[in-house]
């Protein structure tokens, strides 16, 4: 959109101009409508994002564990890591259940798995 406005000779950057040129660009280019994502796909993405965040947290805790000296802290970190492992396993199970419940996602998974 910014480059479209620049090509039309407008260099200013304001919300009002951006909105105007987005409307002009949409009218000129007439992009195809994009349907909203399927609810099952949105749910799966949310689960995958939660799993990614949990893995990041697990990595951070594991790194802290390597430098922890205090016995109490090591014990607490070990307890939190075990809880995170359980959480990640439950997310994995729910992700698998979501994929298997939707025939289209199952088909996509089968294709991805078949790639050598």
Secondary structure, DSSP 8 states (H G I E B T S, - for coil): -HHHHHHTT-----HHHHHHHHHHHHHHH---------HHHHHHHHHHHHHHHHHHHHHHHHHHHHH---HHHHHHHHHHHHHHHHHHHHHHHHHHHHHHHSHHHHHHHHHHHH--
